[in-house]
Amino acid sequence: MPLVAGVDSSTQSCKVVVRDAETGTLVRQGRAAHPDGTEVDPAAWWSALQTAVDAAGGLADVAAVSVAGQQHGMVCLDEAGQVVRPALLWNDTRSADAAAQLIEEAGGGEAGRRFWADAVGSVPVASFTATKLRWLARHEPANADRVAAVCLPHDWLTWRLAGAPGLEALRTDRSDASGTGYWSPATGEYRFDLLERAFGRRLRVPAVLGPAEAAGQLDPAVLAGAGTAATGPGAAAPGGVAAPGGALLGPGAGDNAAAGFGVGARLGDVVVSIGTSGTVFSVADSPAADPSGIVAGFADATGRFLPLVATLNAARVLDAAAGLLRVGLDELADLALSASPGADGLVMVPYLEGERTPNRPDATGSVHGLTLRTSTPAHLARAAVEGMLCALADGLDALAAQGAVVRRVILVGGAARSAAVRRIAPQVFGYPVVVPPPGEYVADGAARQAAWLALGGSEPPSWTPAGTEEYAAVPVPAIRERYAQARERHLDRPAQG
């Protein structure tokens, strides 16, 4: 049976899984940490990938490798393929003014937002690559002058795995390209006019591949420093034939598209991923174009579309609450479940790191309804969990308003391990909630893509997570009603600056 590898190069760490291409059975895995910060030298990702591959037992026996990564990050390369400056990550908000400029230059207000939504399916926000390029051009002109090509984190890692053969060999996929602000999911083409509008001149960009199209082959030498060999006598290619040039490289994917692919999301499923950021997305047959900017009209990893709502504040809201209360996350969950639904009127608006949805990059969090009765650890714990979930439920409403069919919610991400999150989610969302067992679903989605490539079929292999649990509860509308009131009062405050 051929083996395949999937990589998740996320904000916080790099994970590598090696799975059986036909059954999806996990064979081995490894991980390594990434540095903190909103800008990172890509060399740190490469070092972490080498360490994670080594921990996973190497890639000598795999037929294909695919890399999924954090979306939007700006990796700028010079003519020689050298990194010009540390990559600005998705959660770096310094380009918020650049996003506003791009909207204003397109007509401003509703007209400007409509222009961008029609052009590329999404309205610029600080996360998108196009806004970061504008920031670079305006604030670091010397660095901007050196830039010959721009790519995304997963593109750069795939290119490095191929041996960094030249800028013309840069490759990406639909899902990650759709988060740049200069590639259209509706037409499947780059909008070079928008790239030039953002940066001031045209740059080389990666070729966009189809869902099961090879990006090249793994260079046997690139992982030698990690104590592993990329190929060997047992290295398998499609059909079990040794791959003399190394394992095939998949097109890769953005992290959300890979997670949806990893959990097997179908039409009617909405995936809520609660990690460093929170995302709410569904599988769709047609592209989205929301001029409000709430829904980003991304593409998925299979040829369909992935309308998505993102929040900057997700699992770290629980971390912050646990830190305030000086408890662990399990005890935080117990405290939250000991309080009544709605926390007796205590509401947290969890904009602790600014916010993307709504677009308030300079916002701060707030707590409403604090009384002597609600001044308890249990109430604060419950308000933190409900506030985080209510912010995500706003995203669920936005998807439905754009025509998404919602039959169930698939809950994934690190915070899905919280008993409080699992039990409170159906009360807040108003839909059945299914929770796959804890796993590395972004890496699994990348591995499933690699298996699709290695096996050569017209459809991807049918991997289904085993041990999925379903949670149902009577919805409690008052939770969201109180949250909406607090959110509107919060948004009426002057923005922090």
N, C-alpha and C positions, 0 to 999 in steps of 0.2 A: 504494500500500500504506500503511495507517495505521501510524503510529509510536506507541509507548508508552514510558513512563518508569517505572523502578523505583528506589526509594530504600532504602538500607540505612543507618539512623542507628544505628551501633553504639557500643560503649563508647569506642573509640579514634578513630573517624573517621566521616565521612559520605561514602557513595559513591552516585553517580547513574549509571545506565545507560539509554541510549535504544536500543530494539530494534524491529525490524520485528514488528508484531503477529502476522502469520501464520507467519513462518518462524523468528522468534527471532534473526535475524541482528543482531549488534551493529553499531550505526551510529556511536555516539560515547559517551563517558563522561567523568566528572569526579569529583574527590574533594577533601575538605578535612579537616583534623585537628580533633579534639575535645580539650579540655583534660583533663589527668590528674585523678585524684581519684575518690572514691567518692560525692561529692555535687557537682552541677554546676548552675549556673543554666541553665535551658532556653534562655535567650536565646543561649547559645553554640551550641546545636544549630541554632537558626534561622539564625544567622550562617553556620555551616558549610554548611547546606543551600543558602543563597543562593550561597555561593562555589562549591560543587560543581555546582550547576545552571549557573552561569555558565561554569565550566570545561567542562561537557558541551554547551555550545552553546545553552543555553536550552531553553524548553519551548513555543516558539511553534508548532511543527508537530506536537505530540503530541495524540493522541486521548484518552488516559487516563493518569493518574499514580497509583501506589500506593506507600505508605510502609511498610516493615518496620522494626522497631526492637528495641533491647534490651528484654528482658522485665522486668516487675516494678517498674520504677522509679516512684517516687511523685511525681507532679506535682500539687500542690495549688493550686487557684484560688479567689480570693475572688468575691464577687457580681458584681464588675465584670469578671471574667475575667483579673485580674492574678495572676501567680505569687506565692504567699505566701512561699515560702522556696526555696532551692536544692533541686532534686530529689535524693532519696536513691536511689542506683543499686542494682541487683541485688547488687553485690559489697560493699555497705556492711553490715557485720556488727554494727553497734551495736544492732540490734533482736533479737539472739539471745535475750536475756532475755524480751523480749516474746513471742517464739514459744513459749518454755517456759511462760510464764504462760497463754497461750491454750490450750495442751494441758492444763495443770493445771486450768484452770477448766472444761474439758469432761469432767473425771473423772480426769485424770492417767494416766500410764503407758499400758498397752495400751488401756484404755477411751477415754482422751482421743484417742489417735492414731486409733483406729477411728472415733470420732465424726467427726473431720475428714475422714478418707479417704472415709467413706460420704457425707458432706455435699458435698464439693467435689472428691473424687478425689485430694487431696494433703494431707499433714500439714504444718502450718506450720513453716517454717524462716526464718532471718533474711532470705533473699532476697525473700520474698513481700511484696506490697503491704500486706496486712492487718497484718503484724507491724510494718511501718514506721509505719502509721497509729497503732497502739497506742503505739509509741515517741514519736511526735509528741504524742499526747494527754497522755502522762505527763511528758514532759520539756520541752515547749515549749507550755504551755497558752495563752499569748497568741497564738501563731501558730495553734494549733488552733482557737481561737475565731473566727478570720477565715475558716476554710476553708468554702467553699460546695460545691465539687465536687472530685473526685479523678479523675485519668485517668493514662494511661501515656504514655511518650515518643512512641510512634507515633501515639497518639490526638491528642496535643497538636499535633504537627506537621501532621497531616491537617487539624485544625481551623484552624490558622494558614494553611494553604494555601487554605482556603475563605474566608479573610478574617476569622476569629474572629467569626462572626456572633452569638454568644451561647451561654451554657452549654447551652441546650437542643439545640444543634446538635452537641454532642460525639458522636462515633461511634467504635466499636471493632469488633473481630472476635472470633470464638470462640477462636482460638488465644491471643491475648494476654489476653483476659478470663479464660481458664482458669488463668492464673498469678497471679491477684490474691489468691486465698484466700477470695473471696466471690462466685464465680460457678461454677455446677455444669455440667461438660460432660455429665453424664448426663441432666440435665433441661433444659439450655439456658436456665436462668433464674438471675438474681441471688439470692443468699441475703442479703437485707437484714438479717436477724436477726444474721448473722455479721459484717456490716459494722458494725452498731451495737454488737455485742459487742467488736469490735476498737477502735472509735474513740469510742464513747460516745453517738453519735447518728447519724442517717441523713444521708448526703451525696448530692448529685447524681452520677450515674455515666453514662458514655457508653452510648448504645443499642448493642446488639450486632447487627451485620449478618450476613447470609449471605455465602457465599464470593464471589459475583459481584454483590453488591448495591452500588449507588453510595452513597458517603458525602456526595455533593454535587458541586460543580463548583469548579474552580480559579478563584480571584479574579484577574482580569488584573492587578490593581494590586500584589499582594503581593510580587512578585519584581522590581519595577521598580528597587529599590535595588541589585540585583545586576547591573544593566546588561542585563537580559533582559526580553522581553515574554512574558507567559504565553499570549497569544492573538494572532492576526493573520489575514490573509486566507487563509493556508494551514492554519490550525488545523483538524484533522479530528476528526470525531465518528464513531460507528458508521455503517458504510456509506459513509464518505468524505464525509459532509455536515459543513460547518463547524459548530463548536459555539459559538454566539454568546455563551454565558455562560462559556466557558472549558472546558478539558479536564475530563472526568469524573474524580472521585476515587474510587479503590477503597477497600474497607474496611481494607486493610492487613493486617499479620500480625505475630506475634512472630518474632524472628529465627530461631529453630530451625525453626518451621513453614515460614517462607519458604525457608530453605535446603533443607529436604526437598522442597518444591515445585519449587525451582529445579533440583535434580538429578534430578527425576522419580522419586523413591522410590516403590516399590510394596509391596504386601503381600509379606513375606518378606525385605525389605531392612531392614537396620539402618544408620542413618547415624551415623558417629562424626565429630563436628566438633571440631577441635583449634584453637581460637583462644585468646583471653584466658582464657575458661573452656573446659572440656571438656564435651561433651554426647554422650550415646548415646541414640538414640531410634528408634522403629520406627513404621510405619503400621499401624493396627489398626482393626478393624470394631466393636469394643466398648470402652467406657471402662474404665480401670484404677482400682483403689482399693486401694492397698497400705498397710496400717496400720503397716508398719515405717517408712514415710516415705522409703524408698530410691527408689522409683519414683514420680514425679509423674504424675498422671493428666491430662495436658493434652489439648486438642483440636488438630486440625490445621487447615490452610487450605482444605480441600476438603469438609468435612462429616464426615470420619472423626475418628479419635482419634490421639493422639501420646504414648503412654507414654514417659517420658523420665527419664533419670538424668543429673544434672549434677555436675561437679566444679569447684571453684574454681581448681585448679592444672592448667594444660595447657601451652600453648606457652611460657609464661614459665618453666617448669621448664627448658626447653632454653636460653632466654635466660640464666637464672641459671648453668647449667652452663658455657655458653660464656664468660660473664663471669669465672667462677672460673678457667677454664683460659686466659683471654686469647686466645681464638680466635674466628673467625667461625662462623656456623651451618653453612656448608658444610664447614669443617674439623672442626667438632664431629661432623658426620655421618660423615666419613671416619674419625675416631678411633673412633667407636662401632662401625663396621663392621669395624674391624681387630681388635676384641676378640672372643672367642668368646661364643656364646650363653650367657646367665647370668652373664657377666662374672666367671667363676671364683668365684662366690659373693658378689660385692659387690652389695648391694641398696640402692636409695634409696627411701625412703617420702617422696613429694614434697609434703608438706603445708606448702608454703612460705608460704602466705597464709591460714592457717587452712584449714578444709575444710568442704564442704557434704555430701559423701557419702564417708565417714560424717560425721554432723553434729558436727563438732568445730571451731567457729569460732575457738577460741583455740589450736589445735594449731600445732606447728612441724614442720619436716621432720627427717629423720634418715637416717644412712647406717649400714648394718650389714655386717659381714664384711670390715672394712678390715684388711688384712695388708700385709706388705712386698710380697708378690706383686701385690696388687690396688691398690697405691698408685701407679697410673700414670694419665696423662690418658686413655688409651684405656678403661681400666676404668671410670673415673668417667663418661666420656661414654656408654658403653654402659649403665651403671646408671641414668643419668638418663633415657635414651630408654625403657628397659624399665620403669622405675618409673612413668613417666607413662602408658605403654600398659597396664600391669597395673592401675592405678587405673581406667582406662576399661574394661578387660576385666571388672572386678568389676561395672560397670554393665551390661555385656552379659549376664552371668550373671543379674543381677536381672531384666532384661527377660524372659529365657527362663523364669525361675521364675514370672513373671506370665502366661505363656502365649504370649509372642511367638514367632513362627516365624522362625528365622534361616537364611537360605540363603546370604547374602553380606553383606559389610560394605562400605559406600560411605564412603570416607575423604575428608573435605573440611577446609577451614580452612587457615590459614597454615602450620601445622606439617606438613601433608600434603605440602608441597613438599620436605621433608627426605628425602633418599635413604635415610637410616637408618630413619626412621619407616616409610616405604613397605615396606622390605624386612623389617624386624623385626616389623611388625604381624601378618602371617599366622602367624608363629611363636608370638606371644603369644595372639592371638584364636582360632586354631584354625579359621578359616574363610577362604575366598578373599576377597581384598581388591581392590576396584576403586577407582581413583583418577581422577576426572575431571580434565581439564586445569585448571591454576590459573585461577580466575575469581572473580567476585563473586556467589556463588550466593544469598546473601540478597537482594541487589538484583535478581538475575535472577528469583528467585521472586516478588518484588513486581512486576516487569515482566510476568511471565507472568500474574499475577492481573489486572493492568491490561489485558492483551490479552484475557483472558476477558471482562472487562467491556466493552471496546471492540467486540469482535467479536459479542458478544451470543449466543453459542452455549450449548447446554445442558452442554457439556463444555469444559474448558480446551484451548487449542491444545497440540499434541504437540511440545513442544520437547525435543530430546535433545542433551545435551552431546556434541560431537564430540571424538574423540581420547582416549577413556577407556582407561586402561591397567589390566591385571589382574596382580596379584601373588599368587603361591602359594608356600608353603613347608611343609616338614614341621613340624607343631607341636612345640614343645619344652616339655612340661608342667613340667619342673623350674624354668623361669623363674617361673611363677606359684606353684609350691609354695613356693619360697624367699621370694618376695615375701609370700605369705600368712603365713608364719611371722614375717617381720620386721614386717609390719603388725600382727599380734596382739601382739607384744612392744611395739610402739610404742603401741598403744591401751591397753595395760595401765599405761602411765605415767600419773601424775596429770596432769590437764589443766593447761595453762599459764594463769596468770591474773595 
